[in-house]
Amino acid sequence: MWYNDCMSNRLNNKRYFKRRASGRSGGLHPVIRFIVSAIGILLALGIIVLAAMITLEAVFKVDTPITPDGVIAHGLDKLNAGNLLICSPTPYVTPEPTPVPKPMDSFNGGEAEREIVLPNDMSYPWFGKPYCYGNKIICSAGKLVNGKSLMVSLLEYDIASETVKKLDIESKNGQLLNPVFNDSWLIYLDGNTSNGGGDICVIDLKSERMTPTVIKTVYVCQPEFKLDGDYFTWIERTGTSKDKIFVCHIPSGETTVIRSFTQSGYGTSMPFIHNGKIIWADDDNIAHEGGRISSALKYVNISDGEIVDLFPDVYIHDPECNSNYYAWLDSTHAENASLYVYNGYDAPVVIDTGVVEFGVSDDYIAYGKNDAVWVYLFSDGSIYRITPEREAAQFLGVSGGYIMWMDVTSRDRDIIRYVALPELN
C-alpha cells in the first residue's frame, strides 16, 4: 500500500514537469515563425524592388539607384548582362576653391622703397620732378648759384646699378627743367632764371652727340611735357589771357595747335597723350541749376584727326588715361579735390577725396593724399597705402613702372624715393 502510493506520487510529478517544459518550448514557436516570416517578406520585397529597378533600367532606360560599380552590377557582369544597366556618371562635387592671395595684401612699401643716393662728389640739395623710362630716372638737380637756387643739371639714375651720372647738357638760359624721355628722345625746358619761359629742347638719344634742338620758345610759364613715341604735348600761355594746347611731331619738329582757350579755367588744365590719343578738359556748354559746372572730356586720335567728346557730367582738371580708363581731379588741386576714374561710358566713380596729385599706370592710379602715397587698383577697386606711417611724402609721379615721391619728413635736403609694385595680374 505504501509502495503504491509512492509510485503514484512519482508518476504525477513527472507528468507535471513534462507539462511545464512542454509549455515553455511551445511558447517560442510563434516568435520564431514571425521572425522567419518577416525576413521572408523583406527578402521577397527586396527581390521585387530589385527586379523592378533592373526592368526600369533594361527596358525603359530609367536611371535607378543601382550603381554601375556596385555588387549587383558586378553580378550582372558575371552573367554577361551588365549592359542592361544605365551607366550614369558618378556625381562630381566641385571642391571649394582655395582663395588666391592678392599680391598687394603682403606688399610692404616701407621695405620695398628705394632712394636716389648721390655719390660723394655730387652736391645737389634740390631735385626737380623725376621721370622714369627703361629702368632709368632722369630729373633736374639744383644748387645755389649767385645766391639763387637754380636747377642747373640733369641727372640720370640707373635703377639696376643704383648709380648716378650727370648728363652732358648745358643750359643756355640758366635752368634745365621738366625732362621726359624714351628710347629715342629727351625733351626738357631750357628755362630762364628771371621772367619764366625758355626754350623747349629735344635731344636725339640715338645720335652720338647730346646736341639739343630748339622746338619752340616759350615766353611765359614753364610748361610740363607729356611724351608718347614721336609726339609730345603741352599747354602754354601765349598771351595775356590766351592758352593753347600744342602737339609736336618730334622728327619733323612740326607743332600744331590742338585747342585755344581765352580767359578760361581750362587753360590751366594739362593735356595728356597715350597711344597716339591726346586728351584734354573743355567746356561742355551745359547749364546746370545752382551754378554747378561740368566739363567735356575731349580727345583726338593723331592718326585721323577726329575729335571725340565725352560728357561725364562732372568738372574735369588735368585728365590722364591708359588704354581702358580715364582719371582726373574735380578741381584745380584744392584741398578737397576728388579723384575720379571713368571707363568712358558708365558714370564716373570717386576714388578718393583730398587728393593733391595723381598719375595713371596700366594697372593702377597712384596719388598723393595726407602726406602719403596711395594706389587704386583697376582690377578690383581696392586702395593701398604705399608709404609707411613714419614717412611724410609728396607725390611726384608715376612712369616707367615706378611710383616716385619726395620724402619731406625732414626738409634739410630733397630726397627722392621710388618703388615698383609687385606683379598684379
C-alpha positions in Angstrom: 0.0 0.0 0.0 2.8 2.4 0.9 4.8 1.4 -2.2 1.8 2.0 -4.5 1.3 5.5 -3.0 5.0 6.4 -3.5 4.9 5.3 -7.1 1.7 7.1 -7.8 3.3 10.4 -6.5 6.4 9.9 -8.6 4.4 9.5 -11.7 2.3 12.6 -11.0 5.4 14.7 -10.5 7.0 13.5 -13.8 3.8 14.4 -15.7 3.8 17.9 -14.0 7.4 18.6 -15.0 6.8 17.4 -18.6 3.9 19.7 -18.9 5.9 22.7 -17.7 8.8 22.0 -20.1 6.4 21.5 -23.0 4.7 24.8 -22.1 8.0 26.8 -22.3 9.1 25.2 -25.6 5.7 25.7 -27.3 5.7 29.5 -26.4 8.8 30.2 -28.7 7.4 28.7 -31.8 5.2 31.7 -32.8 8.0 34.2 -32.3 10.4 32.2 -34.5 7.7 31.8 -37.1 7.0 35.5 -37.1 10.7 36.4 -37.5 11.2 33.9 -40.3 8.1 35.2 -42.0 9.2 38.8 -41.7 12.6 38.0 -43.1 11.0 36.1 -46.0 8.6 39.0 -46.7 11.5 41.5 -46.7 13.6 39.3 -49.0 10.7 38.9 -51.3 10.1 42.7 -51.4 13.8 43.3 -52.0 13.8 40.8 -54.9 10.7 42.5 -56.3 12.2 46.0 -56.0 15.5 44.9 -57.4 13.7 43.2 -60.3 11.7 46.4 -60.9 14.8 48.6 -60.9 16.6 46.2 -63.3 13.4 46.2 -65.5 13.3 50.0 -65.4 16.9 50.3 -66.5 16.9 47.5 -69.0 13.5 48.1 -70.7 12.6 51.7 -70.0 16.1 53.2 -69.7 15.2 54.9 -66.5 18.2 55.5 -64.2 17.8 54.0 -60.7 19.9 54.0 -57.6 21.7 50.8 -58.8 25.4 52.0 -59.1 27.4 50.8 -62.1 30.3 49.8 -59.8 28.2 48.0 -57.1 27.7 44.4 -56.1 24.6 44.0 -58.3 26.3 45.4 -61.4 29.3 43.1 -60.8 26.9 40.1 -60.5 25.2 41.0 -63.8 28.6 41.4 -65.4 29.4 37.8 -64.5 26.2 36.7 -66.1 27.1 38.8 -69.2 24.1 41.0 -68.5 26.0 44.1 -67.4 24.8 46.0 -70.5 21.3 46.0 -69.0 22.1 48.9 -66.6 22.4 52.5 -67.4 26.0 53.6 -66.8 25.3 57.0 -65.2 28.3 59.2 -64.4 29.4 59.4 -60.8 28.3 62.8 -59.3 31.3 65.2 -59.0 31.4 67.6 -56.1 33.3 70.7 -57.1 35.9 71.3 -54.5 35.9 74.6 -52.6 38.4 76.8 -54.4 41.4 78.0 -52.4 41.4 81.8 -52.1 44.1 83.3 -54.3 46.1 85.7 -52.2 46.3 89.3 -53.5 49.9 90.4 -54.2 49.2 93.8 -52.6 48.0 92.3 -49.3 51.5 91.2 -48.4 53.3 94.1 -50.0 55.3 96.3 -47.6 56.0 99.7 -49.3 58.4 100.7 -46.5 60.6 97.7 -47.2 60.3 97.9 -51.0 61.0 101.6 -51.4 64.4 102.8 -52.6 66.2 106.2 -52.5 68.2 108.0 -55.2 71.5 108.5 -53.4 74.1 110.8 -54.9 77.9 109.9 -54.9 80.1 111.9 -52.6 81.5 114.1 -55.5 78.0 115.4 -56.3 76.3 118.1 -54.2 72.8 119.0 -55.2 70.4 119.8 -52.3 67.4 120.1 -54.6 65.7 117.9 -57.2 63.0 118.5 -59.7 60.2 116.3 -60.8 61.7 112.9 -61.9 60.7 110.8 -65.0 61.3 107.1 -65.4 61.7 105.0 -68.5 63.6 101.8 -69.3 64.8 101.4 -65.7 66.4 104.8 -65.7 65.3 108.0 -63.9 66.1 111.5 -65.1 65.5 114.6 -63.0 66.7 118.2 -62.6 69.2 118.9 -59.9 69.7 122.3 -58.3 72.2 124.2 -56.2 72.9 127.8 -55.2 74.3 130.0 -58.0 75.0 133.6 -57.1 72.6 133.3 -54.2 69.8 131.8 -56.3 68.6 128.2 -56.2 68.7 127.1 -59.8 68.2 123.7 -61.5 71.5 123.6 -63.3 71.9 119.9 -64.2 70.1 116.9 -65.5 71.0 113.7 -63.6 70.4 110.1 -64.8 70.0 107.4 -62.2 70.3 103.7 -63.2 67.9 101.7 -61.1 69.6 98.4 -61.6 73.1 99.6 -60.6 71.9 102.4 -58.3 74.5 104.7 -60.0 74.1 108.4 -60.9 75.7 110.4 -63.7 75.4 114.0 -64.8 74.2 114.3 -68.4 76.5 116.3 -70.7 73.9 119.0 -71.3 74.4 122.7 -70.5 71.7 125.3 -70.1 71.9 128.5 -72.2 69.2 130.2 -70.3 70.1 129.1 -66.7 67.9 126.1 -65.8 67.2 122.6 -67.1 63.5 121.8 -66.2 60.8 119.2 -66.6 62.6 116.4 -68.5 60.8 113.5 -70.1 62.3 110.8 -72.3 62.0 107.4 -74.1 64.3 105.3 -76.2 64.6 107.9 -78.9 64.1 111.4 -77.4 64.8 113.6 -74.4 62.6 116.7 -74.0 63.2 119.4 -71.5 62.8 123.2 -71.0 65.9 125.3 -71.0 64.3 127.8 -68.7 65.0 131.5 -68.0 66.0 132.4 -64.5 64.1 135.6 -64.1 60.9 136.1 -66.0 59.9 132.5 -66.7 59.7 131.0 -70.1 62.5 129.5 -72.1 63.3 127.1 -74.9 61.6 123.7 -75.5 64.5 121.5 -76.4 64.8 118.0 -77.9 67.8 115.7 -78.0 68.0 112.7 -80.3 69.2 110.0 -77.9 70.2 107.7 -80.9 72.7 110.2 -82.1 76.3 110.3 -81.0 76.2 113.8 -79.6 73.9 115.3 -77.0 73.1 118.3 -79.1 69.7 120.0 -78.3 67.3 121.2 -81.0 65.0 124.1 -80.0 61.5 123.2 -80.9 59.8 126.4 -79.7 60.4 129.4 -77.4 58.1 129.9 -74.5 57.7 133.5 -73.3 55.8 132.9 -70.0 55.3 130.0 -67.7 57.3 126.7 -67.6 55.2 124.0 -69.2 55.4 120.3 -68.4 55.5 117.8 -71.2 53.7 114.6 -71.9 55.6 112.2 -74.3 54.3 109.3 -76.4 56.5 107.8 -79.1 57.5 110.5 -81.6 54.9 113.0 -80.2 54.7 115.2 -77.1 52.1 117.7 -76.0 51.8 120.6 -73.5 49.7 123.7 -72.7 51.3 127.1 -72.9 50.3 130.7 -72.0 50.6 132.6 -75.3 49.2 135.9 -74.3 47.7 137.9 -71.5 44.5 135.8 -71.4 45.1 133.1 -74.0 46.3 129.5 -73.6 47.0 126.9 -76.3 47.4 123.1 -76.3 50.3 122.1 -78.6 51.4 118.8 -80.0 54.8 118.3 -81.7 55.9 115.7 -84.2 59.5 115.4 -83.0 61.3 114.0 -86.1 60.0 116.9 -88.2 59.8 119.5 -85.5 56.3 120.5 -86.6 54.0 121.9 -84.0 50.2 122.1 -84.2 47.7 123.9 -82.0 45.0 121.4 -80.8 42.9 123.9 -78.8 43.0 127.5 -77.9 41.4 129.0 -74.7 40.6 132.6 -73.9 40.1 133.6 -70.3 39.2 130.1 -69.4 40.0 128.0 -66.4 40.6 125.1 -68.8 43.8 126.9 -69.9 45.4 125.7 -66.6 44.5 122.1 -67.2 47.2 120.0 -68.7 46.6 117.7 -71.7 47.8 114.1 -71.8 48.8 111.7 -74.6 48.7 107.9 -74.7 49.0 105.5 -77.6 48.5 108.3 -80.1 45.5 109.8 -78.4 45.6 113.3 -76.9 43.0 114.1 -74.2 42.1 117.4 -72.5 39.3 119.0 -70.4 37.0 121.5 -72.1 33.7 123.3 -71.6 30.6 121.1 -72.2 28.4 124.2 -72.7 25.8 122.7 -70.3 24.0 125.0 -67.9 23.2 123.4 -64.5 20.9 124.6 -61.7 22.7 126.1 -58.8 25.7 127.1 -60.9 27.3 123.7 -60.9 30.0 123.3 -63.6 30.6 120.2 -65.6 33.1 119.5 -68.3 33.6 117.7 -71.6 36.4 115.2 -71.8 37.8 115.5 -75.4 40.3 113.5 -77.3 41.8 113.4 -80.8 43.5 110.5 -82.4 46.6 111.7 -84.2 46.1 109.1 -86.9 42.8 110.5 -88.2 42.4 113.9 -86.6 38.9 113.2 -85.4 37.8 114.9 -82.2 35.6 112.9 -79.9 33.6 114.4 -77.0 32.7 112.5 -73.7 30.3 114.0 -71.1 30.9 112.5 -67.6 28.8 115.3 -66.0 31.5 116.5 -63.6 34.2 119.1 -63.6 37.5 117.9 -65.0 41.0 119.1 -64.4 44.4 117.5 -65.6 42.9 114.4 -67.1 45.1 111.3 -67.8 44.4 107.9 -69.3 45.6 104.5 -70.2 44.1 102.2 -72.8 40.9 101.5 -70.7 40.4 104.2 -68.2 40.4 108.0 -67.7 41.2 109.8 -64.4 41.1 113.4 -63.3 40.6 115.8 -60.4 37.4 117.7 -60.0 39.1 121.0 -59.0 42.3 122.9 -59.6 44.2 121.0 -56.9 42.1 122.3 -54.0 42.4 120.7 -50.5 39.1 118.8 -51.0 39.7 117.8 -54.6 38.2 114.4 -55.5 40.0 111.9 -57.8 37.7 110.2 -60.4 38.0 107.1 -62.6 35.9 106.7 -65.7 35.7 103.9 -68.3 34.2 106.1 -71.0 30.5 105.1 -70.8 29.4 104.4 -67.2 29.1 107.1 -64.6 32.5 108.2 -63.3 33.4 106.9 -59.8 35.1 108.9 -57.0 38.2 107.1 -55.8 39.2 109.4 -53.0 38.9 112.9 -51.8 41.6 115.3 -50.6 43.9 114.3 -53.4 46.7 116.7 -54.4 48.4 115.0 -57.4 48.0 111.7 -59.3 49.4 109.6 -62.1 47.9 106.8 -64.2 49.6 103.5 -65.0 48.4 100.4 -66.8 47.2 98.6 -63.7 46.6 101.4 -61.1 46.4 105.1 -60.3 48.9 106.4 -57.8 48.1 109.6 -55.9 49.1 111.8 -53.0 46.9 112.5 -50.0 47.5 113.5 -46.4 51.3 113.4 -46.8 51.2 109.8 -48.1 51.2 107.9 -51.4 48.4 105.6 -52.2 47.4 103.3 -55.1 44.0 102.4 -56.5 43.9 99.1 -58.4 41.8 99.0 -61.6 41.3 95.2 -61.2 39.1 95.3 -58.1 38.9 98.9 -56.9 41.0 98.3 -53.8 43.2 101.0 -52.3 46.5 100.6 -50.6 48.8 102.9 -48.8 52.4 102.7 -50.3 54.5 104.9 -48.0 54.9 104.0 -44.3 53.2 105.8 -41.5 56.5 107.2 -40.2 57.2 109.0 -43.6 55.8 112.2 -44.9 55.6 112.0 -48.7 54.9 114.4 -51.5 53.7 112.5 -54.7 55.8 113.3 -57.8 54.5 111.0 -60.4 54.3 107.5 -62.0 56.2 106.5 -65.1 58.1 103.6 -66.4 56.5 101.2 -63.9 57.7 103.1 -60.9 55.9 105.4 -58.4 58.1 108.3 -57.2 57.7 110.8 -54.4 59.7 113.3 -52.3 60.4 112.3 -48.7 59.5 115.5 -46.8 59.8 114.1 -43.3 62.9 116.3 -43.0 63.5 119.2 -45.3 67.3 119.5 -44.8 67.6 118.3 -48.4 65.5 116.8 -51.2 65.1 113.0 -51.0 63.5 111.2 -54.0 62.2 107.7 -53.2 60.7 105.2 -55.7 59.0 101.8 -55.7 57.7 99.3 -58.1 54.6 97.3 -57.2 54.5 93.5 -57.4 53.1 91.8 -60.4 49.3 92.4 -60.2 48.0 90.1 -62.9 
